[in-house]
Amino acid sequence: MKVGDLIQLSAYGKKLEYYKTTAIWPDGVGVLVKVSPPHYTALWKGGRLKESHIRKDIKLVKTKKENQK
């Protein structure tokens, strides 16, 4: 993953209680703004929420082009 990638919560991340109490919607999309493994900082939907995540909690958003392969 690199800065600028579109991400969303992984299946594992959607199950975590922490994300159920934040403004991150289960199908919300964010953009990575800082990558320093094991922490990934993302700006979420509308630019209002900036959160730090571990890799297991997030996944890359698949684009239509990737789905056609």
Stockholm file with secondary structure:
# STOCKHOLM 1.0

chainA/1-69         MKVGDLIQLSAYGKKLEYYKTTAIWPDGVGVLVKVSPPHYTALWKGGRLKESHIRKDIKLVKTKKENQK
#=GR chainA/1-69 SS CCTTCEEEECHHHHHCHHHHTSSCCTTCCEEEEEEETTEEEEEEGGGTEEEEEEGGGEEECCCHHHHHC
#=GC SS_cons        CCTTCEEEECHHHHHCHHHHTSSCCTTCCEEEEEEETTEEEEEEGGGTEEEEEEGGGEEECCCHHHHHC
//
